[in-house]
Amino acid sequence: MREEPGEKTSEHENTDDTDCFSRAANRMLCSMLKRIHFLLFTVVLVIGCRVAAENRGASKAERIDELVARYAKYGYLNGAVLVAERGKIIYEKGVGEANMVSHVPNTPRTKFGIASLTKQFTAVLVLQQVAEGKIQLGGKVSNYLPWYRKDTGERMTIEEVLHHTAGLAADFDMLEFGDSEAAARHYEPQAFAAKFCQQNLLSEPGTKWAYSNCGYNLLGLILERVTGKSFGDLLRERLLEPMGMKDTGMDRNDLVQLGGAAGYVRHAGPRYTPGPYQDRTHFFAAGGMYSTAEDLFRWSEAFSGDGFVPKEIREQMFKSGLNDWGYGWFAREITPGEPGAGSVLVEMRGDMTGNYFSWILLYPEQNDAIIVLRNGYGSTERLEQNIQAILFDTEPRMPSRNAKDLVALAWLIPARWVASHRLRSVLIALFAAAAIWQATRRKKPRVTRL
């Protein structure tokens, strides 16, 4: 059929209008889709950032848990671990057993001997009395302890004793503070100080640093004299009760009876044996306390911005002097090459030889804390440094079994089997002996007589 020219022109006009409408609609649709895509992208991005921010804390906790599990697997850790970031606990766990006879597990609420961490509490109590005018930092030891020998006591100031610069001999290796029979003898604090803490000065006060347990025992006795209260009562009333540290106190040789962890010595394998008995009474204000990971977190928070310990006391305690020692803490800037280089680290270790080992590390600028308490004495394997690496988003060095453990395991596995299968072991031994005897008889040469 042939088309009329007029009709053809009209049809083209309608098509052009339709195309224009379609293009306009497409443009509007594309614009709307772009806006929807942008909106969805923004929502997904915001949610993703929020989830990522939340997962950073969770991933650190997971990494710490993986690290702790490796230490537990190899027997390098028997105790409790707590890690806090920005003032919030992100990880806490008990590892191994508090009592290996009754198989009571360790938890973050298990009580451990904290040894020299006690010195932090002693220092705060002293500075409280200084603030109240009952003790002078420049006052002499003899001013507060009339029975102490005058020729040395009149030369040592309270501040020097706090700083370990009073001239007293370093006594970390002293038998009475170690794991020998001498450490098991009972002494009341003043009797102990009178007998062992009145030695000649080895340096002019204020000139050299030497770690002195005796010095902090003297501070405890000074506190008792100026307040008229026992050190334990003063500790409880002025620090523990106000901070809610209900599972912390003085060990009067009854820690296990209080439900606390027993101390053990780690041997290759690993194998554990009970730690030596030590009389904790004469460790006193230098190292006689017990605590838990959770209570020590409360203690760490006392040194945060608005914490229980006043700013002026906190600054005194964290101000490092000789050998990076403040009052009860070592304070230093983390050196280049270490995780967190340039940040301030405040730390203290407690070493009760053959029984307990404790370590608390604070990062005041970040309000972070690492607390590790052990009742398996004899192996640290850089756990605390590796946790520090994770806190500062660097890779830790995963531990591996050491050669001594591998050799010991090769013996311990059959030895444990024999111990648990005694009858079978005896029968196997008899069978083996009979087989060897028969084999020996067969090999004997026959003598031929001529």
GUPA-761797 format. One line per field, with one value per residue (C-alpha): residue in three letters; x, y, z; residue number from 0. Coordinates in Angstrom, 3 decimals. Example, Ala and Ser with C-alpha at 12.3 -4.5 7.8 and 13.67 -1.06 7.14 Angstrom:
res <- ALA;SER
X <- 12.300;13.670
Y <- -4.500;-1.060
Z <- 7.800;7.140
n <- 0;1
This chain:
res <- MET;ARG;GLU;GLU;PRO;GLY;GLU;LYS;THR;SER;GLU;HIS;GLU;ASN;THR;ASP;ASP;THR;ASP;CYS;PHE;SER;ARG;ALA;ALA;ASN;ARG;MET;LEU;CYS;SER;MET;LEU;LYS;ARG;ILE;HIS;PHE;LEU;LEU;PHE;THR;VAL;VAL;LEU;VAL;ILE;GLY;CYS;ARG;VAL;ALA;ALA;GLU;ASN;ARG;GLY;ALA;SER;LYS;ALA;GLU;ARG;ILE;ASP;GLU;LEU;VAL;ALA;ARG;TYR;ALA;LYS;TYR;GLY;TYR;LEU;ASN;GLY;ALA;VAL;LEU;VAL;ALA;GLU;ARG;GLY;LYS;ILE;ILE;TYR;GLU;LYS;GLY;VAL;GLY;GLU;ALA;ASN;MET;VAL;SER;HIS;VAL;PRO;ASN;THR;PRO;ARG;THR;LYS;PHE;GLY;ILE;ALA;SER;LEU;THR;LYS;GLN;PHE;THR;ALA;VAL;LEU;VAL;LEU;GLN;GLN;VAL;ALA;GLU;GLY;LYS;ILE;GLN;LEU;GLY;GLY;LYS;VAL;SER;ASN;TYR;LEU;PRO;TRP;TYR;ARG;LYS;ASP;THR;GLY;GLU;ARG;MET;THR;ILE;GLU;GLU;VAL;LEU;HIS;HIS;THR;ALA;GLY;LEU;ALA;ALA;ASP;PHE;ASP;MET;LEU;GLU;PHE;GLY;ASP;SER;GLU;ALA;ALA;ALA;ARG;HIS;TYR;GLU;PRO;GLN;ALA;PHE;ALA;ALA;LYS;PHE;CYS;GLN;GLN;ASN;LEU;LEU;SER;GLU;PRO;GLY;THR;LYS;TRP;ALA;TYR;SER;ASN;CYS;GLY;TYR;ASN;LEU;LEU;GLY;LEU;ILE;LEU;GLU;ARG;VAL;THR;GLY;LYS;SER;PHE;GLY;ASP;LEU;LEU;ARG;GLU;ARG;LEU;LEU;GLU;PRO;MET;GLY;MET;LYS;ASP;THR;GLY;MET;ASP;ARG;ASN;ASP;LEU;VAL;GLN;LEU;GLY;GLY;ALA;ALA;GLY;TYR;VAL;ARG;HIS;ALA;GLY;PRO;ARG;TYR;THR;PRO;GLY;PRO;TYR;GLN;ASP;ARG;THR;HIS;PHE;PHE;ALA;ALA;GLY;GLY;MET;TYR;SER;THR;ALA;GLU;ASP;LEU;PHE;ARG;TRP;SER;GLU;ALA;PHE;SER;GLY;ASP;GLY;PHE;VAL;PRO;LYS;GLU;ILE;ARG;GLU;GLN;MET;PHE;LYS;SER;GLY;LEU;ASN;ASP;TRP;GLY;TYR;GLY;TRP;PHE;ALA;ARG;GLU;ILE;THR;PRO;GLY;GLU;PRO;GLY;ALA;GLY;SER;VAL;LEU;VAL;GLU;MET;ARG;GLY;ASP;MET;THR;GLY;ASN;TYR;PHE;SER;TRP;ILE;LEU;LEU;TYR;PRO;GLU;GLN;ASN;ASP;ALA;ILE;ILE;VAL;LEU;ARG;ASN;GLY;TYR;GLY;SER;THR;GLU;ARG;LEU;GLU;GLN;ASN;ILE;GLN;ALA;ILE;LEU;PHE;ASP;THR;GLU;PRO;ARG;MET;PRO;SER;ARG;ASN;ALA;LYS;ASP;LEU;VAL;ALA;LEU;ALA;TRP;LEU;ILE;PRO;ALA;ARG;TRP;VAL;ALA;SER;HIS;ARG;LEU;ARG;SER;VAL;LEU;ILE;ALA;LEU;PHE;ALA;ALA;ALA;ALA;ILE;TRP;GLN;ALA;THR;ARG;ARG;LYS;LYS;PRO;ARG;VAL;THR;ARG;LEU
X <- 0.000;1.387;1.531;0.328;2.992;0.861;0.156;3.880;4.921;2.381;3.627;7.249;6.158;4.445;7.535;9.787;7.508;7.548;11.359;11.745;9.426;11.336;14.688;13.396;11.967;15.248;17.176;14.894;15.117;18.930;19.103;16.885;18.896;22.144;20.733;19.517;22.896;24.689;22.375;22.862;26.627;26.683;24.606;26.766;29.933;28.724;27.609;30.863;32.968;30.984;31.307;35.008;35.508;33.732;35.629;38.991;38.470;37.033;39.891;42.406;40.614;40.617;44.319;45.117;43.061;44.946;48.239;47.217;45.966;49.387;51.143;48.706;49.189;52.956;52.666;54.231;51.313;49.426;47.523;45.232;45.351;43.422;43.799;42.058;41.931;40.824;39.725;37.524;38.296;38.599;39.998;40.174;40.786;42.063;44.551;45.446;44.776;44.855;45.254;46.684;45.625;41.942;41.954;40.443;40.718;42.282;39.937;40.294;38.966;41.549;43.770;47.533;50.486;51.562;54.913;56.531;53.397;52.740;55.222;52.762;50.176;52.780;53.906;50.345;49.724;52.924;52.005;48.539;50.179;52.508;49.470;47.945;51.160;51.898;55.012;57.582;59.355;62.494;62.106;64.693;63.962;65.149;62.548;59.811;61.524;63.358;64.705;66.491;70.269;70.992;74.200;72.356;68.735;69.590;71.046;68.184;65.126;61.652;61.864;65.173;63.728;60.774;63.222;65.548;68.366;68.776;72.099;70.660;72.112;70.242;68.549;66.673;68.917;68.757;67.986;65.119;63.331;64.010;63.049;65.544;64.930;65.783;62.686;60.482;61.377;58.692;59.448;57.104;57.825;59.637;61.677;62.678;63.625;65.626;67.619;68.071;67.382;69.911;72.937;75.687;74.956;76.754;76.528;75.855;72.068;70.629;73.515;72.901;69.920;69.641;66.430;65.622;62.820;64.028;63.445;59.764;59.373;60.686;58.059;55.351;56.567;56.646;53.036;52.025;53.739;52.297;48.731;48.534;47.053;48.420;49.568;46.844;44.071;45.392;45.597;42.031;40.523;42.373;42.622;40.958;37.471;37.060;38.041;35.954;38.974;37.277;39.633;42.872;44.688;47.691;48.775;49.181;50.358;46.724;46.226;45.362;42.952;41.263;40.692;43.705;46.081;48.852;52.328;54.139;57.534;57.551;59.962;60.645;57.875;56.083;55.883;54.916;55.925;54.660;56.560;58.672;57.043;57.800;56.743;54.828;54.624;58.092;57.540;55.159;54.937;57.536;55.776;53.180;49.938;47.634;45.167;43.241;43.417;40.048;41.005;44.280;42.298;40.402;43.802;45.039;41.937;42.742;45.632;43.517;42.361;39.584;40.655;40.847;44.527;44.786;46.655;49.466;50.166;49.924;52.434;54.874;54.586;55.037;57.927;60.962;64.247;67.386;66.995;63.541;62.075;59.312;57.442;56.468;56.608;59.190;58.271;59.877;59.240;58.995;62.183;62.383;61.972;59.453;55.686;54.268;57.610;57.406;54.486;54.834;54.964;54.549;55.129;56.002;56.771;56.277;58.530;57.839;60.547;59.277;55.600;54.160;55.082;52.983;53.308;51.220;51.819;50.005;49.980;48.650;48.315;46.025;44.519;45.453;46.528;47.993;47.787;49.267;49.321;51.016;51.169;53.377;56.792;59.647;58.606;57.442;58.455;57.639;53.875;53.422;55.516;53.506;50.219;51.686;52.401;48.739;47.539;49.649;48.460;51.715;52.404;53.376;56.034;54.207;56.055;57.226;58.207;61.740;64.271;64.153;60.384;60.651;63.288;61.284;58.104;59.852;60.410;57.257;54.776;55.950;56.591;52.999;51.667;53.660;52.398;48.768;49.097;51.224;50.008;50.418;53.821;54.950;53.678;55.389;58.628;58.466;57.720;60.622;62.981;61.929;62.418;65.895;66.811;65.651;67.552;70.705;70.462;70.157;73.212;75.471;78.164;78.134;81.353;82.487;84.626;87.333
Y <- 0.000;3.446;6.053;9.602;12.235;14.154;11.138;10.199;13.599;13.412;9.975;11.206;14.061;11.640;9.429;12.388;13.435;9.912;9.700;13.023;11.876;8.584;10.358;12.764;9.885;7.982;11.018;11.393;7.683;7.703;10.746;9.056;5.828;7.759;9.459;6.144;4.536;7.448;7.247;3.480;3.860;6.506;4.338;1.284;3.352;4.768;1.348;-0.194;2.424;1.921;-1.861;-1.558;0.709;-1.793;-4.705;-3.094;-3.638;-7.099;-8.061;-7.043;-9.194;-12.103;-11.634;-11.493;-14.634;-16.434;-15.341;-16.382;-19.743;-20.419;-19.602;-21.846;-24.685;-24.645;-24.323;-20.866;-19.389;-20.482;-17.550;-14.714;-11.999;-8.741;-6.111;-2.730;-0.196;3.400;2.490;-0.433;-4.123;-5.754;-9.082;-11.088;-14.767;-17.317;-19.909;-23.198;-24.040;-22.118;-25.412;-28.392;-30.854;-29.941;-28.732;-25.329;-23.222;-19.777;-16.869;-13.061;-13.106;-15.561;-14.157;-14.217;-13.007;-9.738;-9.320;-5.955;-4.441;-3.823;-0.924;1.118;0.946;1.770;4.825;6.164;5.718;7.631;10.468;10.668;11.225;13.787;15.650;15.602;16.898;13.782;12.841;15.133;13.984;15.680;14.128;11.611;7.964;8.383;11.123;8.500;5.321;6.126;2.559;2.724;3.253;6.979;7.120;6.009;6.838;10.529;10.648;9.009;11.041;9.618;10.792;8.988;5.786;6.088;6.636;3.727;6.271;6.209;4.358;1.047;-2.049;-3.699;-6.702;-8.388;-11.440;-11.435;-14.964;-13.757;-12.370;-15.429;-19.092;-20.469;-21.832;-18.384;-16.976;-19.509;-18.231;-16.146;-12.567;-9.791;-6.712;-4.602;-7.551;-8.318;-4.704;-4.450;-7.547;-7.222;-3.604;-1.646;-2.384;0.110;2.484;1.569;5.032;8.607;9.112;10.680;9.726;6.141;3.905;0.457;-1.567;-1.948;-4.088;-3.093;0.551;-0.002;-2.149;0.836;3.024;0.589;0.802;4.610;4.593;2.442;4.790;8.065;6.730;4.393;1.687;-1.532;-1.361;-3.824;-1.785;1.469;-0.129;-1.374;1.853;4.363;2.501;-0.880;-0.152;3.244;1.681;-1.465;-3.776;-6.517;-9.307;-7.558;-7.516;-8.610;-12.247;-13.600;-16.968;-17.874;-17.075;-20.642;-20.921;-17.754;-19.519;-17.995;-19.622;-21.904;-21.176;-23.596;-23.853;-24.622;-27.272;-28.402;-30.364;-28.421;-29.983;-28.181;-28.763;-26.886;-23.699;-23.337;-22.121;-18.466;-16.494;-13.565;-11.642;-10.167;-9.281;-6.711;-3.280;-4.266;-7.335;-8.950;-8.262;-10.402;-9.249;-10.276;-9.188;-7.439;-5.618;-4.482;-3.056;-0.972;0.048;1.023;3.150;4.998;6.598;7.739;11.314;11.468;8.419;7.941;8.941;12.763;14.302;15.716;12.294;10.593;13.016;12.375;8.613;8.690;11.160;9.010;9.596;7.490;4.205;5.375;4.796;7.035;6.033;2.376;2.433;2.462;5.202;5.695;6.553;3.468;3.331;3.268;-0.241;-1.241;-1.297;2.065;3.871;7.376;6.619;6.721;3.346;2.999;-0.511;-2.678;-6.363;-8.448;-11.461;-13.921;-16.445;-19.940;-19.028;-15.955;-13.449;-10.371;-7.589;-4.464;-2.096;1.227;3.520;6.760;8.698;6.022;4.902;1.306;-1.407;-4.916;-7.053;-10.554;-12.614;-16.016;-18.855;-20.905;-19.427;-19.743;-18.676;-15.364;-15.770;-12.102;-12.442;-8.891;-7.371;-9.316;-8.034;-4.529;-5.117;-5.984;-2.925;-0.738;-2.563;-4.347;-8.028;-10.061;-12.761;-16.017;-18.335;-21.813;-24.817;-24.639;-27.458;-28.346;-28.839;-31.063;-33.258;-33.451;-34.320;-37.231;-38.693;-37.473;-39.067;-42.668;-41.953;-40.749;-43.792;-46.093;-44.246;-44.638;-48.276;-49.866;-53.471;-53.442;-51.842;-54.608;-57.326;-55.715;-55.391;-59.078;-60.164;-58.080;-59.486;-63.059;-62.411;-60.976;-63.961;-66.438;-64.585;-64.589;-68.373;-69.106;-67.079;-68.897;-70.909;-74.650;-76.151;-79.313;-81.722;-83.699
Z <- 0.000;-0.853;1.941;1.524;2.195;4.695;6.787;6.901;8.246;11.086;12.183;12.446;14.680;17.091;17.213;18.002;20.888;22.281;22.058;23.810;26.592;26.931;27.085;29.750;31.742;31.455;32.629;35.639;36.377;36.099;38.353;40.925;40.727;41.202;44.276;45.663;44.966;46.630;49.624;49.912;49.540;52.281;54.631;53.952;54.434;57.765;59.009;57.768;59.552;62.747;62.559;61.737;64.737;66.961;65.468;66.149;69.865;69.285;66.981;69.598;72.143;69.697;68.969;72.681;73.244;70.475;72.040;75.564;74.256;72.714;75.999;77.869;75.360;75.851;79.628;79.757;81.661;84.745;86.194;85.091;82.416;82.145;79.429;79.339;76.535;77.112;80.604;79.524;79.980;76.544;77.718;80.951;81.470;83.963;82.708;84.368;87.985;91.235;93.069;91.202;93.901;94.079;90.439;91.194;88.018;87.889;87.135;86.979;90.573;91.926;94.663;93.976;95.985;94.327;96.122;95.294;93.801;97.503;97.319;95.237;98.005;100.636;98.656;98.289;102.042;102.814;100.443;102.004;105.390;103.809;102.458;105.957;107.557;109.634;107.636;106.043;102.889;104.184;107.626;108.816;109.501;113.108;113.630;113.226;114.459;117.714;117.996;114.633;114.739;114.857;112.803;109.653;110.505;110.942;107.418;105.459;104.483;103.835;100.221;99.723;101.145;98.727;95.856;96.788;97.139;100.935;100.750;101.978;100.363;97.493;99.090;96.238;96.635;100.424;101.666;103.852;100.763;98.596;98.554;101.076;104.564;105.896;104.147;105.954;109.435;111.100;112.144;113.118;110.976;113.584;114.841;111.265;110.539;113.757;112.844;109.073;108.062;110.123;107.988;107.215;104.357;101.139;99.595;100.563;100.740;97.596;95.307;94.125;93.407;95.037;95.289;98.977;100.387;103.833;103.018;102.246;105.371;107.327;105.629;106.737;110.326;110.110;108.908;111.864;114.295;112.967;112.553;115.543;113.276;111.874;108.283;107.250;108.875;107.404;103.963;104.179;105.532;103.365;100.045;99.655;101.017;99.292;95.944;96.341;96.332;98.330;97.238;98.222;101.537;103.567;103.308;106.838;105.557;104.953;101.262;100.247;103.188;101.905;98.579;96.878;94.437;95.678;94.332;92.020;90.364;86.652;85.368;81.818;80.234;81.643;85.060;88.263;91.862;94.959;95.699;98.833;102.031;102.749;105.784;104.292;107.579;107.288;103.608;105.133;103.423;100.833;99.426;101.699;99.798;97.673;95.033;91.913;88.268;88.587;91.790;90.258;87.342;89.909;91.280;87.801;87.261;90.496;88.570;85.600;85.023;87.609;89.594;93.341;93.635;93.541;90.626;92.789;94.334;90.939;89.440;92.279;91.878;88.093;88.109;87.350;89.097;89.168;87.292;86.051;89.524;90.848;94.007;93.678;89.863;87.087;84.598;81.182;77.567;75.359;73.322;69.492;68.116;70.800;70.127;71.168;70.871;72.306;74.631;78.419;80.172;83.936;85.248;88.217;88.728;91.818;92.265;95.082;94.273;93.566;94.036;92.320;89.647;88.921;86.382;85.898;82.979;82.562;79.527;81.070;77.798;76.327;79.652;78.765;81.204;81.117;84.270;84.453;87.664;87.805;90.280;87.953;88.659;86.218;82.717;81.257;77.573;76.735;77.168;78.465;75.661;73.099;74.537;74.372;70.688;70.063;71.980;69.689;66.539;65.751;65.376;68.468;68.410;68.906;71.320;70.376;72.452;73.782;73.487;77.199;77.065;73.991;75.622;78.839;76.926;75.235;78.713;80.457;78.018;78.572;82.256;82.733;80.877;83.140;86.239;85.150;83.927;86.628;86.275;82.513;82.898;85.279;82.926;79.924;81.906;82.948;79.391;78.075;80.713;79.858;76.141;76.728;78.953;76.281;73.581;75.694;76.296;72.602;71.755;74.254;72.353;72.981;74.371;72.509;74.460;72.722
n <- 0;1;2;3;4;5;6;7;8;9;10;11;12;13;14;15;16;17;18;19;20;21;22;23;24;25;26;27;28;29;30;31;32;33;34;35;36;37;38;39;40;41;42;43;44;45;46;47;48;49;50;51;52;53;54;55;56;57;58;59;60;61;62;63;64;65;66;67;68;69;70;71;72;73;74;75;76;77;78;79;80;81;82;83;84;85;86;87;88;89;90;91;92;93;94;95;96;97;98;99;100;101;102;103;104;105;106;107;108;109;110;111;112;113;114;115;116;117;118;119;120;121;122;123;124;125;126;127;128;129;130;131;132;133;134;135;136;137;138;139;140;141;142;143;144;145;146;147;148;149;150;151;152;153;154;155;156;157;158;159;160;161;162;163;164;165;166;167;168;169;170;171;172;173;174;175;176;177;178;179;180;181;182;183;184;185;186;187;188;189;190;191;192;193;194;195;196;197;198;199;200;201;202;203;204;205;206;207;208;209;210;211;212;213;214;215;216;217;218;219;220;221;222;223;224;225;226;227;228;229;230;231;232;233;234;235;236;237;238;239;240;241;242;243;244;245;246;247;248;249;250;251;252;253;254;255;256;257;258;259;260;261;262;263;264;265;266;267;268;269;270;271;272;273;274;275;276;277;278;279;280;281;282;283;284;285;286;287;288;289;290;291;292;293;294;295;296;297;298;299;300;301;302;303;304;305;306;307;308;309;310;311;312;313;314;315;316;317;318;319;320;321;322;323;324;325;326;327;328;329;330;331;332;333;334;335;336;337;338;339;340;341;342;343;344;345;346;347;348;349;350;351;352;353;354;355;356;357;358;359;360;361;362;363;364;365;366;367;368;369;370;371;372;373;374;375;376;377;378;379;380;381;382;383;384;385;386;387;388;389;390;391;392;393;394;395;396;397;398;399;400;401;402;403;404;405;406;407;408;409;410;411;412;413;414;415;416;417;418;419;420;421;422;423;424;425;426;427;428;429;430;431;432;433;434;435;436;437;438;439;440;441;442;443;444;445;446;447;448;449
